Amino acid sequence: MDDDQASFRELILKLEKQFGRKIAPFQVPIRENEKFVGFVNAVKMEGRRFTHLSEYENARFRSTPRRTSASSVMR
């Protein structure tokens, strides 16, 4: 998902079509301004936002009852 032209949603739909609804993504990309900037581990509710080349900052996420983008719930 580090390809800026990749569509996470389209990929999930293709996988569901091939394997059914029994798939579950464990990592979800974080995108800002149409660029891949990190990922969230949906199980651990932790993520990494890349700051420069191989450097990154850790982020923890809180559960929220409404649907929000991953970048909006970073602490």
C-alpha positions as CSV (number, residue, x, y, z in Angstrom):
1,M,0.0,0.0,0.0
2,D,3.0,2.3,-0.1
3,D,2.2,3.0,-3.8
4,D,0.5,6.4,-3.9
5,Q,-1.7,5.3,-6.8
6,A,-3.0,2.2,-4.9
7,S,-6.6,2.1,-3.6
8,F,-7.0,0.3,-0.3
9,R,-10.8,0.1,-0.8
10,E,-10.5,-1.4,-4.3
11,L,-8.0,-4.0,-3.0
12,I,-10.3,-5.0,-0.2
13,L,-13.3,-5.3,-2.6
14,K,-11.2,-7.5,-5.0
15,L,-10.1,-9.7,-2.1
16,E,-13.7,-10.1,-0.8
17,K,-14.8,-11.0,-4.3
18,Q,-12.2,-13.7,-4.5
19,F,-12.3,-15.0,-0.9
20,G,-15.6,-13.9,0.5
21,R,-16.2,-11.7,3.5
22,K,-13.9,-13.9,5.6
23,I,-11.0,-11.6,5.0
24,A,-9.9,-9.0,7.6
25,P,-7.2,-6.4,7.0
26,F,-4.9,-6.2,10.0
27,Q,-3.1,-3.1,8.8
28,V,-4.7,0.0,7.3
29,P,-2.8,2.7,5.5
30,I,-2.6,6.3,6.7
31,R,-2.8,8.7,3.8
32,E,-2.4,12.5,3.8
33,N,-2.8,14.6,0.8
34,E,-3.1,11.5,-1.4
35,K,0.3,10.2,-0.1
36,F,1.0,7.1,1.9
37,V,2.5,8.3,5.2
38,G,2.1,5.3,7.5
39,F,-0.1,2.5,8.7
40,V,-2.3,1.4,11.6
41,N,-2.3,-2.1,13.1
42,A,-6.0,-2.5,13.6
43,V,-5.6,-5.3,16.2
44,K,-3.1,-3.4,18.5
45,M,-4.6,0.0,17.7
46,E,-1.1,1.3,17.2
47,G,0.5,2.8,14.1
48,R,3.6,4.2,12.6
49,R,3.7,7.5,10.7
50,F,6.9,7.9,8.6
51,T,8.7,11.1,9.1
52,H,11.8,10.8,6.9
53,L,13.1,7.8,4.9
54,S,13.2,5.0,7.4
55,E,12.4,7.1,10.4
56,Y,9.0,7.0,12.0
57,E,7.0,8.1,15.0
58,N,4.8,5.7,16.9
59,A,1.1,6.5,17.4
60,R,-1.6,5.0,19.6
61,F,-5.2,5.2,18.5
62,R,-8.3,5.2,20.6
63,S,-11.5,3.4,19.8
64,T,-14.3,5.6,18.6
65,P,-18.0,4.7,18.0
66,R,-18.2,6.7,14.8
67,R,-16.2,6.1,11.6
68,T,-13.2,8.4,11.3
69,S,-10.0,8.5,9.4
70,A,-7.0,7.0,11.1
71,S,-5.1,10.2,11.0
72,S,-7.8,12.1,12.8
73,V,-7.6,9.9,16.0
74,M,-3.8,9.9,16.4
75,R,-2.6,11.0,19.8
